[in-house]
Amino acid sequence: MDNLSRQLLAEKENVEAAMSNLQAALSREEKTVIELAAIGTFLHNIYSGIENIMKQILKSKGIAVPKSETWHKELLNLSVSQKILSEQLADSLYEYLTFRHFFVHAYGFMLDEDQLKDLANNISNIWSQFLAETERYY
């Protein structure tokens, strides 16, 4: 197994642990600010893991990872232009990128339960699609 495969598999395991923790937080009956913050954290962790995988794949292709203030968005666009991800998947991930930006710059008590539920309910399908589109790199 080469270095890229090891790095990607380790990141995949981390994302799947965050997915499991997300499900545990979602299953809690009461959704206080504590549970909502946990859900937000796990969604942020999952998206960060997806970004880490994209960065590792680009680096393995000898492509520099963007370093500007808008590097997160540029990373998605670059992953599409390099045919790592489909435009459809990148469009879906953009919603999580937007959430990531809010999550990093807001306070936990500002999280909206309905928005979190929508994001959480879709993340499993998005993760499956991401894995399918990137499987050739593992």
Z-matrix of the N, CA and C atoms (Angstrom, degrees):
N
C 1 1.449
C 2 1.536 1 108.08
N 3 1.333 2 116.01 1 129.50
C 4 1.465 3 118.91 2 -178.54
C 5 1.527 4 111.28 3 -82.05
N 6 1.316 5 114.66 4 172.97
C 7 1.462 6 121.55 5 -175.64
C 8 1.532 7 111.87 6 -61.21
N 9 1.343 8 116.97 7 -42.21
C 10 1.465 9 120.00 8 179.56
C 11 1.518 10 110.46 9 -60.49
N 12 1.306 11 117.23 10 -46.74
C 13 1.470 12 120.77 11 179.91
C 14 1.521 13 111.15 12 -59.04
N 15 1.322 14 117.16 13 -43.06
C 16 1.473 15 120.81 14 178.58
C 17 1.525 16 111.16 15 -61.42
N 18 1.321 17 115.93 16 -45.27
C 19 1.470 18 119.93 17 -179.61
C 20 1.530 19 111.07 18 -63.69
N 21 1.319 20 116.37 19 -44.15
C 22 1.462 21 120.02 20 -178.72
C 23 1.520 22 111.66 21 -67.21
N 24 1.323 23 116.98 22 -40.44
C 25 1.469 24 119.64 23 178.65
C 26 1.529 25 111.43 24 -65.90
N 27 1.323 26 117.31 25 -37.71
C 28 1.466 27 120.40 26 177.35
C 29 1.526 28 110.09 27 -64.75
N 30 1.313 29 116.54 28 -42.22
C 31 1.472 30 120.41 29 178.85
C 32 1.528 31 110.16 30 -66.44
N 33 1.325 32 116.03 31 -39.75
C 34 1.474 33 120.66 32 177.94
C 35 1.531 34 110.19 33 -60.16
N 36 1.318 35 117.17 34 -43.64
C 37 1.472 36 120.78 35 178.11
C 38 1.524 37 111.19 36 -61.13
N 39 1.333 38 116.85 37 -40.63
C 40 1.465 39 120.64 38 178.67
C 41 1.526 40 111.33 39 -64.44
N 42 1.327 41 116.21 40 -43.39
C 43 1.461 42 119.69 41 178.87
C 44 1.528 43 109.80 42 -63.58
N 45 1.312 44 116.86 43 -41.52
C 46 1.462 45 119.02 44 -178.99
C 47 1.533 46 111.60 45 -68.18
N 48 1.322 47 117.97 46 -31.54
C 49 1.465 48 120.55 47 173.61
C 50 1.528 49 109.94 48 -66.19
N 51 1.321 50 116.63 49 -41.80
C 52 1.467 51 120.44 50 177.49
C 53 1.528 52 110.59 51 -64.67
N 54 1.337 53 117.13 52 -37.10
C 55 1.471 54 121.04 53 176.88
C 56 1.531 55 110.34 54 -62.40
N 57 1.309 56 116.28 55 -42.89
C 58 1.466 57 120.70 56 178.88
C 59 1.528 58 110.82 57 -63.91
N 60 1.323 59 116.37 58 -44.51
C 61 1.460 60 120.66 59 177.69
C 62 1.527 61 111.38 60 -64.21
N 63 1.321 62 116.60 61 -36.59
C 64 1.461 63 120.89 62 176.89
C 65 1.528 64 110.02 63 -60.64
N 66 1.324 65 116.07 64 -45.35
C 67 1.463 66 119.63 65 179.72
C 68 1.523 67 111.26 66 -62.65
N 69 1.318 68 116.75 67 -38.35
C 70 1.473 69 120.55 68 177.98
C 71 1.524 70 110.41 69 -63.91
N 72 1.316 71 117.06 70 -41.69
C 73 1.467 72 120.48 71 179.51
C 74 1.528 73 110.81 72 -68.09
N 75 1.330 74 116.80 73 -39.05
C 76 1.462 75 120.49 74 179.27
C 77 1.526 76 112.05 75 -66.14
N 78 1.326 77 116.48 76 -30.39
C 79 1.467 78 120.04 77 -175.99
C 80 1.526 79 112.43 78 -78.20
N 81 1.300 80 117.30 79 -12.12
C 82 1.476 81 119.51 80 178.11
C 83 1.514 82 108.89 81 -65.68
N 84 1.324 83 114.85 82 134.24
C 85 1.457 84 119.60 83 -175.76
C 86 1.522 85 112.26 84 -64.34
N 87 1.322 86 115.79 85 -49.07
C 88 1.468 87 119.89 86 -178.62
C 89 1.519 88 109.04 87 -90.84
N 90 1.329 89 115.74 88 131.89
C 91 1.461 90 120.98 89 179.05
C 92 1.534 91 108.98 90 -112.30
N 93 1.325 92 114.39 91 80.06
C 94 1.461 93 119.24 92 175.10
C 95 1.519 94 108.16 93 -79.02
N 96 1.313 95 116.38 94 -179.51
C 97 1.454 96 121.18 95 177.20
C 98 1.533 97 110.56 96 -58.33
N 99 1.319 98 116.98 97 -29.01
C 100 1.476 99 120.92 98 179.44
C 101 1.527 100 110.20 99 -66.86
N 102 1.325 101 117.07 100 -48.82
C 103 1.474 102 120.28 101 179.02
C 104 1.523 103 110.78 102 -64.23
N 105 1.333 104 116.58 103 -40.92
C 106 1.467 105 119.46 104 179.88
C 107 1.526 106 111.10 105 -64.04
N 108 1.329 107 116.34 106 -39.55
C 109 1.469 108 119.50 107 176.75
C 110 1.526 109 110.84 108 -64.40
N 111 1.323 110 116.62 109 -38.15
C 112 1.465 111 120.20 110 177.88
C 113 1.527 112 110.39 111 -65.08
N 114 1.315 113 117.15 112 -44.86
C 115 1.469 114 121.20 113 178.64
C 116 1.526 115 109.33 114 -59.80
N 117 1.334 116 116.73 115 -45.98
C 118 1.457 117 120.47 116 178.27
C 119 1.518 118 112.17 117 -60.72
N 120 1.317 119 116.25 118 -41.37
C 121 1.466 120 120.44 119 179.01
C 122 1.518 121 111.20 120 -62.16
N 123 1.325 122 117.49 121 -44.74
C 124 1.464 123 119.88 122 -178.48
C 125 1.531 124 111.23 123 -68.05
N 126 1.335 125 117.78 124 -37.46
C 127 1.467 126 119.69 125 175.53
C 128 1.528 127 110.25 126 -63.20
N 129 1.316 128 116.06 127 -41.85
C 130 1.469 129 120.93 128 177.14
C 131 1.529 130 110.10 129 -62.02
N 132 1.331 131 116.78 130 -44.30
C 133 1.472 132 121.01 131 179.29
C 134 1.529 133 111.39 132 -60.23
N 135 1.323 134 116.24 133 -43.17
C 136 1.466 135 120.90 134 -178.63
C 137 1.523 136 109.79 135 -63.58
N 138 1.323 137 116.59 136 -47.58
C 139 1.459 138 119.00 137 -179.84
C 140 1.532 139 111.10 138 -64.09
N 141 1.314 140 117.03 139 -39.81
C 142 1.474 141 120.24 140 177.46
C 143 1.524 142 110.97 141 -61.73
N 144 1.319 143 116.95 142 -38.95
C 145 1.461 144 120.55 143 176.96
C 146 1.519 145 111.71 144 -63.76
N 147 1.328 146 116.35 145 -40.49
C 148 1.462 147 120.76 146 177.26
C 149 1.528 148 109.65 147 -62.60
N 150 1.321 149 116.82 148 -43.83
C 151 1.467 150 119.89 149 176.40
C 152 1.529 151 111.34 150 -61.00
N 153 1.318 152 117.09 151 -41.89
C 154 1.468 153 120.12 152 179.53
C 155 1.522 154 111.08 153 -61.34
N 156 1.315 155 117.17 154 -39.11
C 157 1.466 156 120.37 155 177.78
C 158 1.523 157 110.19 156 -65.23
N 159 1.328 158 116.90 157 -44.54
C 160 1.472 159 119.73 158 178.62
C 161 1.526 160 110.66 159 -60.67
N 162 1.330 161 117.13 160 -42.56
C 163 1.470 162 120.34 161 179.52
C 164 1.524 163 111.10 162 -61.86
N 165 1.326 164 117.62 163 -43.98
C 166 1.467 165 120.89 164 -179.09
C 167 1.530 166 111.13 165 -64.24
N 168 1.331 167 116.41 166 -39.80
C 169 1.471 168 119.58 167 179.11
C 170 1.527 169 109.92 168 -65.23
N 171 1.321 170 116.97 169 -45.63
C 172 1.472 171 119.61 170 179.06
C 173 1.523 172 111.02 171 -60.68
N 174 1.326 173 116.90 172 -45.64
C 175 1.465 174 120.26 173 179.04
C 176 1.520 175 111.08 174 -59.15
N 177 1.341 176 116.68 175 -39.63
C 178 1.475 177 119.97 176 -179.47
C 179 1.524 178 111.74 177 -65.76
N 180 1.332 179 116.51 178 -23.61
C 181 1.468 180 121.53 179 177.81
C 182 1.528 181 111.58 180 -90.00
N 183 1.348 182 116.17 181 2.55
C 184 1.454 183 120.21 182 -179.54
C 185 1.519 184 113.44 183 77.14
N 186 1.319 185 117.12 184 21.66
C 187 1.463 186 121.93 185 -178.21
C 188 1.525 187 108.62 186 -104.57
N 189 1.306 188 116.11 187 127.48
C 190 1.463 189 121.28 188 -179.05
C 191 1.521 190 110.59 189 -67.86
N 192 1.306 191 114.76 190 137.73
C 193 1.456 192 121.63 191 176.50
C 194 1.521 193 107.85 192 -79.81
N 195 1.333 194 117.58 193 133.99
C 196 1.470 195 119.55 194 -179.31
C 197 1.529 196 112.04 195 -56.02
N 198 1.327 197 115.51 196 148.71
C 199 1.467 198 120.51 197 -178.77
C 200 1.523 199 112.50 198 -127.52
N 201 1.318 200 117.80 199 9.56
C 202 1.465 201 120.45 200 -178.60
C 203 1.529 202 110.75 201 -77.19
N 204 1.314 203 116.44 202 178.71
C 205 1.464 204 120.67 203 178.02
C 206 1.524 205 111.67 204 -65.10
N 207 1.316 206 116.96 205 -22.79
C 208 1.467 207 121.58 206 -179.38
C 209 1.532 208 111.50 207 -106.34
N 210 1.333 209 115.72 208 29.88
C 211 1.463 210 119.52 209 -173.61
C 212 1.519 211 113.03 210 -62.04
N 213 1.324 212 118.70 211 -29.31
C 214 1.470 213 119.68 212 -178.91
C 215 1.533 214 109.98 213 -63.72
N 216 1.319 215 116.52 214 -45.76
C 217 1.465 216 120.91 215 178.46
C 218 1.530 217 110.17 216 -67.67
N 219 1.316 218 116.36 217 -42.32
C 220 1.468 219 120.81 218 178.95
C 221 1.527 220 111.01 219 -61.64
N 222 1.322 221 117.00 220 -34.80
C 223 1.460 222 121.19 221 178.65
C 224 1.524 223 110.46 222 -62.29
N 225 1.319 224 116.97 223 -43.63
C 226 1.465 225 120.25 224 176.67
C 227 1.526 226 110.55 225 -61.79
N 228 1.329 227 116.08 226 -48.35
C 229 1.468 228 120.01 227 -178.89
C 230 1.526 229 111.72 228 -62.05
N 231 1.317 230 116.49 229 -41.55
C 232 1.458 231 121.06 230 179.16
C 233 1.531 232 110.87 231 -65.32
N 234 1.318 233 116.43 232 -38.51
C 235 1.473 234 120.39 233 178.56
C 236 1.524 235 111.01 234 -64.33
N 237 1.323 236 117.30 235 -33.33
C 238 1.468 237 120.86 236 175.59
C 239 1.521 238 109.95 237 -71.88
N 240 1.327 239 117.21 238 -47.98
C 241 1.464 240 120.23 239 -177.43
C 242 1.529 241 112.05 240 -63.82
N 243 1.335 242 116.67 241 -27.38
C 244 1.470 243 120.86 242 177.98
C 245 1.533 244 112.11 243 -90.90
N 246 1.328 245 115.62 244 7.07
C 247 1.475 246 123.00 245 177.13
C 248 1.530 247 113.24 246 60.74
N 249 1.334 248 115.27 247 31.13
C 250 1.458 249 120.83 248 173.31
C 251 1.520 250 108.52 249 -83.01
N 252 1.339 251 115.41 250 -38.89
C 253 1.462 252 122.33 251 179.44
C 254 1.519 253 110.11 252 -126.27
N 255 1.331 254 115.75 253 152.99
C 256 1.458 255 121.07 254 173.07
C 257 1.525 256 109.28 255 -79.01
N 258 1.324 257 115.58 256 158.32
C 259 1.458 258 119.52 257 176.47
C 260 1.515 259 110.81 258 -62.11
N 261 1.325 260 116.44 259 -37.06
C 262 1.464 261 120.58 260 -179.45
C 263 1.528 262 110.72 261 -61.81
N 264 1.318 263 117.03 262 -45.39
C 265 1.462 264 120.05 263 179.14
C 266 1.530 265 110.47 264 -66.21
N 267 1.324 266 117.04 265 -41.99
C 268 1.467 267 119.93 266 178.73
C 269 1.528 268 110.51 267 -60.91
N 270 1.324 269 117.38 268 -38.97
C 271 1.468 270 120.35 269 177.15
C 272 1.522 271 110.54 270 -61.99
N 273 1.323 272 117.25 271 -40.97
C 274 1.473 273 120.79 272 177.63
C 275 1.523 274 110.59 273 -66.50
N 276 1.315 275 117.11 274 -41.11
C 277 1.457 276 121.01 275 -179.82
C 278 1.523 277 112.08 276 -68.23
N 279 1.325 278 116.79 277 -26.43
C 280 1.459 279 119.83 278 -179.87
C 281 1.528 280 111.15 279 -59.29
N 282 1.324 281 116.74 280 -34.34
C 283 1.464 282 120.97 281 176.98
C 284 1.537 283 110.75 282 -61.20
N 285 1.327 284 116.44 283 -37.93
C 286 1.473 285 121.29 284 178.62
C 287 1.524 286 110.85 285 -75.07
N 288 1.316 287 116.98 286 -33.22
C 289 1.459 288 121.07 287 174.34
C 290 1.529 289 109.64 288 -62.46
N 291 1.317 290 116.39 289 -44.24
C 292 1.464 291 120.86 290 177.93
C 293 1.521 292 110.30 291 -61.23
N 294 1.337 293 116.43 292 -43.50
C 295 1.465 294 119.94 293 177.45
C 296 1.527 295 110.35 294 -63.02
N 297 1.327 296 117.55 295 -43.02
C 298 1.463 297 122.09 296 -179.64
C 299 1.524 298 110.71 297 -56.54
N 300 1.329 299 115.47 298 -43.36
C 301 1.462 300 119.47 299 179.05
C 302 1.531 301 110.37 300 -62.62
N 303 1.324 302 116.77 301 -46.16
C 304 1.462 303 120.65 302 178.33
C 305 1.523 304 110.39 303 -60.89
N 306 1.323 305 116.36 304 -46.87
C 307 1.461 306 121.78 305 -176.00
C 308 1.529 307 111.34 306 -59.83
N 309 1.315 308 116.29 307 -42.20
C 310 1.461 309 120.95 308 -178.13
C 311 1.527 310 111.68 309 -68.45
N 312 1.322 311 116.70 310 -32.75
C 313 1.463 312 120.33 311 -172.36
C 314 1.528 313 114.23 312 -104.85
N 315 1.321 314 118.55 313 -0.10
C 316 1.465 315 121.34 314 -177.68
C 317 1.524 316 109.97 315 -112.02
N 318 1.292 317 114.87 316 -179.82
C 319 1.460 318 122.07 317 175.31
C 320 1.515 319 108.72 318 -99.68
N 321 1.332 320 116.16 319 146.67
C 322 1.459 321 121.12 320 -177.97
C 323 1.510 322 114.22 321 -56.06
N 324 1.314 323 117.61 322 -32.79
C 325 1.463 324 119.77 323 -178.50
C 326 1.529 325 112.19 324 -73.14
N 327 1.338 326 117.46 325 -6.17
C 328 1.459 327 121.60 326 179.86
C 329 1.531 328 112.36 327 -91.41
N 330 1.313 329 117.86 328 -2.21
C 331 1.462 330 121.50 329 -177.64
C 332 1.523 331 110.54 330 -68.58
N 333 1.318 332 115.33 331 138.73
C 334 1.454 333 122.18 332 -179.32
C 335 1.535 334 109.26 333 -97.51
N 336 1.319 335 116.44 334 121.27
C 337 1.462 336 120.56 335 -176.04
C 338 1.524 337 112.55 336 -59.64
N 339 1.317 338 118.59 337 -41.59
C 340 1.466 339 120.59 338 -178.46
C 341 1.528 340 111.09 339 -65.83
N 342 1.326 341 116.89 340 -41.75
C 343 1.460 342 119.55 341 177.96
C 344 1.528 343 110.52 342 -63.58
N 345 1.331 344 116.41 343 -43.06
C 346 1.463 345 120.02 344 178.63
C 347 1.523 346 111.11 345 -60.37
N 348 1.324 347 116.38 346 -43.23
C 349 1.471 348 119.83 347 179.68
C 350 1.524 349 111.12 348 -62.55
N 351 1.330 350 116.95 349 -42.63
C 352 1.467 351 119.83 350 178.37
C 353 1.524 352 110.98 351 -60.51
N 354 1.316 353 116.16 352 -47.53
C 355 1.465 354 120.09 353 179.35
C 356 1.527 355 110.86 354 -62.93
N 357 1.329 356 116.27 355 -44.66
C 358 1.467 357 120.97 356 -177.88
C 359 1.524 358 111.70 357 -66.07
N 360 1.316 359 117.17 358 -37.23
C 361 1.462 360 120.47 359 -179.00
C 362 1.523 361 112.40 360 -68.83
N 363 1.324 362 117.43 361 -24.21
C 364 1.470 363 121.17 362 -178.38
C 365 1.519 364 113.93 363 -97.16
N 366 1.317 365 117.78 364 -15.57
C 367 1.467 366 119.53 365 -169.91
C 368 1.529 367 112.97 366 -66.21
N 369 1.302 368 118.00 367 -32.50
C 370 1.463 369 119.92 368 179.89
C 371 1.531 370 110.98 369 -63.34
N 372 1.326 371 117.23 370 -43.94
C 373 1.467 372 120.83 371 178.03
C 374 1.522 373 111.14 372 -66.26
N 375 1.313 374 116.64 373 -40.21
C 376 1.461 375 120.26 374 179.40
C 377 1.528 376 110.37 375 -65.65
N 378 1.327 377 116.78 376 -41.46
C 379 1.462 378 120.69 377 177.75
C 380 1.525 379 110.20 378 -62.26
N 381 1.316 380 117.66 379 -43.17
C 382 1.470 381 121.12 380 178.45
C 383 1.526 382 110.76 381 -61.28
N 384 1.320 383 116.52 382 -43.25
C 385 1.463 384 120.10 383 178.61
C 386 1.525 385 110.41 384 -65.77
N 387 1.318 386 116.96 385 -41.02
C 388 1.463 387 120.96 386 178.11
C 389 1.530 388 110.29 387 -59.85
N 390 1.323 389 116.69 388 -45.86
C 391 1.463 390 120.21 389 179.11
C 392 1.525 391 111.34 390 -61.91
N 393 1.320 392 116.78 391 -41.70
C 394 1.467 393 120.43 392 179.52
C 395 1.527 394 110.92 393 -63.01
N 396 1.320 395 117.02 394 -40.23
C 397 1.463 396 120.51 395 -177.50
C 398 1.527 397 113.02 396 -76.35
N 399 1.304 398 117.41 397 -21.28
C 400 1.475 399 120.39 398 -177.75
C 401 1.523 400 113.25 399 -110.05
N 402 1.324 401 118.64 400 2.56
C 403 1.465 402 121.43 401 -173.12
C 404 1.530 403 113.59 402 -58.63
N 405 1.306 404 117.86 403 -27.47
C 406 1.475 405 120.57 404 -178.04
C 407 1.528 406 112.50 405 -66.98
N 408 1.328 407 117.35 406 -12.24
C 409 1.467 408 121.16 407 -178.82
C 410 1.527 409 113.29 408 -94.79
N 411 1.337 410 117.72 409 -9.17
C 412 1.458 411 120.63 410 -176.24
C 413 1.499 412 112.21 411 -84.56
